[in-house]
Amino acid sequence: MAFSFFAVSVAAIVVIYGLATWSWLTGKFDFWPPPNLHCWQYRTFWVLFRIFVICLVATCILDFHELAKPAPAQAAIGLGLAVIGFGAAFAITFGLGWRTAHGDSDKLKTTGAYAWSRNPIYVTSLVGMAGTGLFVHSTLVY
């Protein structure tokens, strides 16, 4: 069952990357950021992205400790990184503003976390994902 959720998650992200690449190569449409809130690009991206995330969370739950129970230090470090990484990503997202963080605005932010990184939400999410991998300790999650 975990593999089915994993496969759906991978399929969703492959479609997102495929549409973004097609958009970039052909120049026929803008996939991200979307032109407006009511276009097919906006709806398609967010439906696929939500499928991707929900299926990854399901994979983490269903494949928890598939490889073996991690050492206590690994579990603690993983849980800490997950909480810090995803906590920072949420804080940055809400500090930026939901509309701006989701491609609904043309505002460019250069202060706070954006003074250090052009994509701090991605950077902190990667920290959270690495921590989740260490904590869940599953081949699929890695």
GROMACS elastic network, one bead per residue, 0.5 to 0.9 nm:
[ bonds ]
;  ai    aj funct       b0    kb
    1     4     6  0.52062   500
    1     5     6  0.66819   500
    1     6     6  0.87334   500
    1    59     6  0.83436   500
    1    62     6  0.73845   500
    1    63     6  0.88160   500
    2     5     6  0.53270   500
    2     6     6  0.61715   500
    2     7     6  0.86487   500
    2    55     6  0.88645   500
    2    58     6  0.71570   500
    2    60     6  0.80207   500
    2    61     6  0.82680   500
    2    62     6  0.53425   500
    2    63     6  0.58810   500
    2   140     6  0.82615   500
    3     7     6  0.59923   500
    3     8     6  0.86002   500
    3    59     6  0.72129   500
    3    63     6  0.85081   500
    3   140     6  0.74732   500
    4     7     6  0.50909   500
    4     8     6  0.63059   500
    4     9     6  0.86200   500
    4    55     6  0.87647   500
    4    59     6  0.84615   500
    5     8     6  0.51781   500
    5     9     6  0.61654   500
    5    10     6  0.86657   500
    5    54     6  0.86581   500
    5    56     6  0.69481   500
    5    57     6  0.88931   500
    5    58     6  0.65684   500
    5    59     6  0.58547   500
    6     9     6  0.50485   500
    6    10     6  0.62003   500
    6    11     6  0.85887   500
    6    52     6  0.86434   500
    6    55     6  0.62349   500
    6    56     6  0.62235   500
    6    58     6  0.81652   500
    6    59     6  0.58482   500
    6   140     6  0.70596   500
    6   141     6  0.84063   500
    7    10     6  0.51138   500
    7    11     6  0.60880   500
    7    12     6  0.86313   500
    7    55     6  0.85259   500
    8    11     6  0.50115   500
    8    12     6  0.61819   500
    8    13     6  0.87579   500
    8    51     6  0.76896   500
    8    52     6  0.72239   500
    8    55     6  0.67370   500
    8    56     6  0.88842   500
    9    12     6  0.52180   500
    9    13     6  0.64229   500
    9    14     6  0.86559   500
    9    48     6  0.86880   500
    9    49     6  0.87669   500
    9    51     6  0.64229   500
    9    53     6  0.70976   500
    9    54     6  0.78944   500
    9    55     6  0.52495   500
    9    56     6  0.61353   500
    9    59     6  0.89505   500
   10    13     6  0.52733   500
   10    14     6  0.60703   500
   10    15     6  0.86593   500
   10    52     6  0.69927   500
   10    55     6  0.89024   500
   10    56     6  0.88319   500
   11    14     6  0.50795   500
   11    15     6  0.62575   500
   11    16     6  0.87229   500
   11    52     6  0.80597   500
   12    15     6  0.52702   500
   12    16     6  0.63871   500
   12    17     6  0.88140   500
   12    47     6  0.89551   500
   12    48     6  0.52779   500
   12    49     6  0.69519   500
   12    50     6  0.88831   500
   12    51     6  0.65949   500
   12    52     6  0.55354   500
   13    17     6  0.61619   500
   13    18     6  0.83904   500
   13    48     6  0.70700   500
   13    49     6  0.70435   500
   13    51     6  0.88005   500
   13    52     6  0.62365   500
   14    17     6  0.51266   500
   14    18     6  0.58858   500
   14    19     6  0.85293   500
   15    19     6  0.60531   500
   15    20     6  0.84646   500
   15    48     6  0.78024   500
   16    19     6  0.53060   500
   16    20     6  0.61637   500
   16    21     6  0.85656   500
   16    31     6  0.89359   500
   16    44     6  0.84316   500
   16    45     6  0.65650   500
   16    48     6  0.69339   500
   16    49     6  0.77379   500
   17    20     6  0.50377   500
   17    21     6  0.59735   500
   17    22     6  0.84228   500
   18    21     6  0.51283   500
   18    22     6  0.60015   500
   18    23     6  0.84474   500
   19    22     6  0.50323   500
   19    23     6  0.59839   500
   19    24     6  0.85031   500
   19    31     6  0.67928   500
   20    23     6  0.50746   500
   20    24     6  0.61517   500
   20    25     6  0.86159   500
   20    30     6  0.80561   500
   20    31     6  0.56499   500
   20    32     6  0.68883   500
   21    24     6  0.50146   500
   21    25     6  0.59924   500
   21    26     6  0.84297   500
   21    31     6  0.89004   500
   22    25     6  0.51646   500
   22    26     6  0.59083   500
   22    27     6  0.78640   500
   22    28     6  0.85572   500
   22    29     6  0.87962   500
   22    31     6  0.87766   500
   23    26     6  0.55211   500
   23    27     6  0.53655   500
   23    28     6  0.62573   500
   23    29     6  0.55623   500
   23    30     6  0.58950   500
   23    31     6  0.59786   500
   23    32     6  0.86167   500
   24    27     6  0.54633   500
   24    28     6  0.82644   500
   24    29     6  0.82206   500
   24    30     6  0.77320   500
   24    31     6  0.82889   500
   25    28     6  0.84831   500
   26    29     6  0.78016   500
   27    30     6  0.72055   500
   29    35     6  0.88425   500
   29    41     6  0.88135   500
   30    33     6  0.67961   500
   30    34     6  0.60444   500
   30    35     6  0.66347   500
   30    41     6  0.76378   500
   31    34     6  0.53881   500
   31    35     6  0.78625   500
   31    40     6  0.89874   500
   31    41     6  0.54121   500
   31    42     6  0.76671   500
   31    45     6  0.79784   500
   32    35     6  0.79462   500
   32    41     6  0.74988   500
   32    42     6  0.79469   500
   32    45     6  0.81876   500
   32   103     6  0.73592   500
   33    36     6  0.84962   500
   33    41     6  0.85188   500
   33    42     6  0.79949   500
   33   102     6  0.81339   500
   33   103     6  0.50598   500
   33   104     6  0.74829   500
   33   105     6  0.88683   500
   34    37     6  0.73046   500
   34    39     6  0.73507   500
   34    40     6  0.85656   500
   34    41     6  0.56779   500
   34    42     6  0.53393   500
   34    45     6  0.86872   500
   34   103     6  0.66609   500
   34   104     6  0.74514   500
   35    38     6  0.85185   500
   35    39     6  0.70086   500
   35    41     6  0.77639   500
   35    42     6  0.78213   500
   35   103     6  0.88974   500
   35   104     6  0.82875   500
   36    39     6  0.58560   500
   36    41     6  0.84563   500
   36    42     6  0.70495   500
   36   103     6  0.87771   500
   36   104     6  0.68111   500
   37    40     6  0.87118   500
   37    41     6  0.86857   500
   37    42     6  0.59761   500
   37    43     6  0.77833   500
   37   104     6  0.68443   500
   38    41     6  0.84401   500
   38    42     6  0.68600   500
   38    43     6  0.73831   500
   39    42     6  0.55919   500
   39    43     6  0.66499   500
   39    44     6  0.86615   500
   40    43     6  0.52292   500
   40    44     6  0.57807   500
   40    45     6  0.83460   500
   41    44     6  0.51788   500
   41    45     6  0.59693   500
   41    46     6  0.85651   500
   42    45     6  0.53711   500
   42    46     6  0.62933   500
   42    47     6  0.86199   500
   42   103     6  0.87488   500
   43    46     6  0.54129   500
   43    47     6  0.60706   500
   43    48     6  0.85201   500
   44    47     6  0.53188   500
   44    48     6  0.60815   500
   44    49     6  0.84001   500
   45    48     6  0.53043   500
   45    49     6  0.59105   500
   45    50     6  0.85123   500
   46    50     6  0.59715   500
   46    51     6  0.84598   500
   47    50     6  0.52940   500
   47    51     6  0.62534   500
   47    52     6  0.86541   500
   48    51     6  0.50719   500
   48    52     6  0.61223   500
   48    53     6  0.87601   500
   49    53     6  0.62687   500
   49    54     6  0.85935   500
   50    53     6  0.51756   500
   50    54     6  0.59605   500
   50    55     6  0.83272   500
   51    54     6  0.52842   500
   51    55     6  0.59400   500
   51    56     6  0.84331   500
   52    55     6  0.54398   500
   52    56     6  0.62183   500
   52    57     6  0.87902   500
   53    56     6  0.50830   500
   53    57     6  0.62155   500
   53    58     6  0.86181   500
   54    57     6  0.51610   500
   54    58     6  0.62208   500
   54    59     6  0.86180   500
   55    59     6  0.60865   500
   55    60     6  0.86393   500
   56    60     6  0.62229   500
   56    61     6  0.87034   500
   56   141     6  0.76835   500
   57    60     6  0.50641   500
   57    61     6  0.63527   500
   57    62     6  0.86668   500
   58    61     6  0.51285   500
   58    62     6  0.60183   500
   58    63     6  0.83145   500
   59    62     6  0.51770   500
   59    63     6  0.56957   500
   59    64     6  0.79480   500
   59   140     6  0.74668   500
   59   141     6  0.70709   500
   60    63     6  0.54119   500
   60    64     6  0.56034   500
   60    65     6  0.88394   500
   60   132     6  0.82157   500
   60   133     6  0.84946   500
   60   136     6  0.63236   500
   60   137     6  0.89244   500
   60   138     6  0.77274   500
   60   140     6  0.82449   500
   60   141     6  0.63325   500
   61    64     6  0.53476   500
   61   136     6  0.81112   500
   62    66     6  0.87767   500
   63    66     6  0.53108   500
   63    67     6  0.88036   500
   63   136     6  0.76034   500
   63   137     6  0.84470   500
   63   138     6  0.61201   500
   63   139     6  0.84203   500
   63   140     6  0.75770   500
   63   141     6  0.79272   500
   64    67     6  0.84671   500
   64    68     6  0.88473   500
   64    69     6  0.87157   500
   64   135     6  0.84941   500
   64   136     6  0.50219   500
   64   137     6  0.67346   500
   64   138     6  0.63351   500
   64   141     6  0.88677   500
   65    68     6  0.50793   500
   65    69     6  0.52345   500
   65    70     6  0.71480   500
   65   135     6  0.79879   500
   65   136     6  0.53429   500
   65   138     6  0.56307   500
   66    69     6  0.77799   500
   66   136     6  0.78951   500
   66   137     6  0.64867   500
   66   139     6  0.71607   500
   66   140     6  0.88096   500
   67    70     6  0.82466   500
   67   136     6  0.89577   500
   67   137     6  0.59845   500
   67   138     6  0.53819   500
   67   139     6  0.67707   500
   68   137     6  0.70307   500
   68   138     6  0.80660   500
   69    72     6  0.86479   500
   69    75     6  0.85984   500
   69   136     6  0.85522   500
   69   137     6  0.72984   500
   70    73     6  0.80317   500
   70    74     6  0.59795   500
   70    75     6  0.58574   500
   70   134     6  0.77563   500
   70   135     6  0.71614   500
   70   136     6  0.80982   500
   70   137     6  0.64481   500
   71    74     6  0.51982   500
   71    75     6  0.62167   500
   71    76     6  0.86148   500
   72    75     6  0.50875   500
   72    76     6  0.60448   500
   72    77     6  0.85260   500
   73    76     6  0.50914   500
   73    77     6  0.60306   500
   73    78     6  0.83612   500
   74    77     6  0.51960   500
   74    78     6  0.58988   500
   74    79     6  0.84353   500
   74   134     6  0.62729   500
   74   135     6  0.68036   500
   75    78     6  0.50550   500
   75    79     6  0.59825   500
   75    80     6  0.84190   500
   75   131     6  0.85839   500
   75   134     6  0.63774   500
   75   136     6  0.79230   500
   75   137     6  0.84884   500
   76    79     6  0.51893   500
   76    80     6  0.60111   500
   76    81     6  0.85374   500
   76   134     6  0.88826   500
   76   135     6  0.74061   500
   77    80     6  0.50661   500
   77    81     6  0.60731   500
   77    82     6  0.84990   500
   77   131     6  0.69408   500
   77   134     6  0.75892   500
   77   135     6  0.77035   500
   78    81     6  0.52044   500
   78    82     6  0.60753   500
   78    83     6  0.86064   500
   78   128     6  0.83767   500
   78   130     6  0.72208   500
   78   132     6  0.58242   500
   78   133     6  0.70621   500
   78   136     6  0.81736   500
   79    82     6  0.50691   500
   79    83     6  0.61405   500
   79    84     6  0.85228   500
   79   128     6  0.86256   500
   79   131     6  0.58611   500
   79   132     6  0.65790   500
   79   134     6  0.77404   500
   79   135     6  0.56936   500
   79   136     6  0.89065   500
   80    83     6  0.52514   500
   80    84     6  0.60285   500
   80    85     6  0.83112   500
   80   128     6  0.86141   500
   80   131     6  0.69345   500
   81    84     6  0.51194   500
   81    85     6  0.56616   500
   81    86     6  0.82004   500
   81   127     6  0.61079   500
   81   128     6  0.55193   500
   81   129     6  0.81835   500
   81   130     6  0.72378   500
   81   132     6  0.75366   500
   81   134     6  0.89505   500
   82    85     6  0.52278   500
   82    86     6  0.58638   500
   82    87     6  0.78997   500
   82   125     6  0.83966   500
   82   127     6  0.67026   500
   82   129     6  0.63770   500
   82   130     6  0.71605   500
   82   132     6  0.53417   500
   82   133     6  0.87123   500
   82   134     6  0.89809   500
   82   135     6  0.82717   500
   83    86     6  0.55315   500
   83    87     6  0.55316   500
   83    88     6  0.82133   500
   83   128     6  0.66037   500
   83   131     6  0.80326   500
   83   132     6  0.87956   500
   84    87     6  0.51017   500
   84    88     6  0.59401   500
   84    89     6  0.84926   500
   84   124     6  0.80079   500
   84   127     6  0.78340   500
   84   128     6  0.67630   500
   84   131     6  0.89274   500
   85    88     6  0.52896   500
   85    89     6  0.62018   500
   85    90     6  0.87510   500
   85   121     6  0.89692   500
   85   123     6  0.82318   500
   85   125     6  0.54849   500
   85   126     6  0.71654   500
   85   129     6  0.76917   500
   85   130     6  0.88375   500
   85   131     6  0.79213   500
   86    90     6  0.61246   500
   86    91     6  0.84846   500
   86   121     6  0.87272   500
   86   124     6  0.64824   500
   86   125     6  0.55042   500
   86   126     6  0.85020   500
   86   127     6  0.76277   500
   86   128     6  0.50067   500
   86   129     6  0.80207   500
   87    90     6  0.52511   500
   87    91     6  0.61510   500
   87    92     6  0.86005   500
   87   124     6  0.83719   500
   87   125     6  0.87402   500
   87   128     6  0.82288   500
   88    92     6  0.59910   500
   88    93     6  0.83955   500
   88   120     6  0.88281   500
   88   121     6  0.76926   500
   88   124     6  0.61975   500
   88   125     6  0.79841   500
   88   128     6  0.88977   500
   89    92     6  0.51966   500
   89    93     6  0.60288   500
   89    94     6  0.86277   500
   89   120     6  0.74044   500
   89   122     6  0.75321   500
   89   123     6  0.82092   500
   89   124     6  0.54330   500
   89   125     6  0.58084   500
   89   128     6  0.84895   500
   90    93     6  0.50162   500
   90    94     6  0.61407   500
   90    95     6  0.83413   500
   90   121     6  0.78454   500
   90   125     6  0.89184   500
   91    94     6  0.53296   500
   91    95     6  0.58765   500
   91    96     6  0.84504   500
   92    96     6  0.59491   500
   92    97     6  0.84131   500
   92   101     6  0.87436   500
   92   112     6  0.87528   500
   92   113     6  0.72452   500
   92   120     6  0.75431   500
   92   121     6  0.64616   500
   93    96     6  0.52443   500
   93    97     6  0.61713   500
   93    98     6  0.63573   500
   93   100     6  0.85276   500
   93   101     6  0.57969   500
   93   102     6  0.86451   500
   93   121     6  0.68230   500
   94    98     6  0.57947   500
   94   101     6  0.79575   500
   95    98     6  0.81789   500
   96    99     6  0.83795   500
   96   100     6  0.64588   500
   96   101     6  0.62042   500
   96   109     6  0.77226   500
   97   100     6  0.54667   500
   97   101     6  0.60597   500
   97   102     6  0.85781   500
   98   101     6  0.52174   500
   98   102     6  0.61637   500
   98   103     6  0.88708   500
   98   104     6  0.84678   500
   99   102     6  0.52794   500
   99   103     6  0.64962   500
   99   105     6  0.62302   500
  100   103     6  0.54495   500
  100   104     6  0.53643   500
  100   106     6  0.72950   500
  100   107     6  0.67487   500
  100   108     6  0.86061   500
  101   104     6  0.74631   500
  101   105     6  0.80610   500
  101   121     6  0.87499   500
  102   105     6  0.79634   500
  103   106     6  0.76360   500
  105   108     6  0.85899   500
  109   112     6  0.84157   500
  109   114     6  0.63029   500
  109   115     6  0.82494   500
  109   118     6  0.88164   500
  110   113     6  0.79758   500
  110   115     6  0.50903   500
  110   116     6  0.85349   500
  110   117     6  0.88620   500
  110   118     6  0.80436   500
  111   114     6  0.52274   500
  111   116     6  0.82544   500
  112   115     6  0.55326   500
  112   116     6  0.75095   500
  113   116     6  0.54565   500
  113   117     6  0.64045   500
  113   118     6  0.83463   500
  113   119     6  0.86029   500
  113   120     6  0.61004   500
  113   121     6  0.87367   500
  114   117     6  0.50131   500
  114   118     6  0.54836   500
  114   119     6  0.69965   500
  114   120     6  0.63519   500
  115   118     6  0.74183   500
  116   119     6  0.88432   500
  116   120     6  0.76708   500
  117   120     6  0.52714   500
  117   121     6  0.89693   500
  117   123     6  0.80570   500
  118   121     6  0.89233   500
  119   122     6  0.54877   500
  119   123     6  0.64013   500
  119   124     6  0.88372   500
  120   124     6  0.59717   500
  120   125     6  0.82359   500
  121   124     6  0.53512   500
  121   125     6  0.59291   500
  121   126     6  0.85389   500
  122   126     6  0.60989   500
  122   127     6  0.87265   500
  123   126     6  0.52158   500
  123   127     6  0.65761   500
  123   128     6  0.88601   500
  124   127     6  0.50405   500
  124   128     6  0.63196   500
  124   129     6  0.86646   500
  125   129     6  0.60602   500
  125   130     6  0.85509   500
  126   130     6  0.60782   500
  126   131     6  0.84847   500
  127   130     6  0.51858   500
  127   131     6  0.62347   500
  127   132     6  0.86257   500
  128   131     6  0.50910   500
  128   132     6  0.61132   500
  128   133     6  0.86546   500
  129   133     6  0.61681   500
  129   134     6  0.86817   500
  129   141     6  0.88448   500
  129   142     6  0.88527   500
  130   133     6  0.51308   500
  130   134     6  0.63904   500
  130   135     6  0.87071   500
  130   142     6  0.80094   500
  131   134     6  0.51352   500
  131   135     6  0.61399   500
  131   136     6  0.85385   500
  132   135     6  0.50560   500
  132   136     6  0.58556   500
  132   137     6  0.80568   500
  132   141     6  0.79078   500
  132   142     6  0.86643   500
  133   136     6  0.53263   500
  133   137     6  0.56128   500
  133   138     6  0.69402   500
  133   139     6  0.86835   500
  133   141     6  0.56104   500
  133   142     6  0.52615   500
  134   137     6  0.52317   500
  134   138     6  0.82778   500
  134   141     6  0.89582   500
  134   142     6  0.79805   500
  135   138     6  0.86864   500
  136   141     6  0.72382   500
  136   142     6  0.87379   500
  137   140     6  0.88653   500
  137   141     6  0.72518   500
  137   142     6  0.73598   500
  138   141     6  0.51989   500
  138   142     6  0.61578   500
  139   142     6  0.52247   500
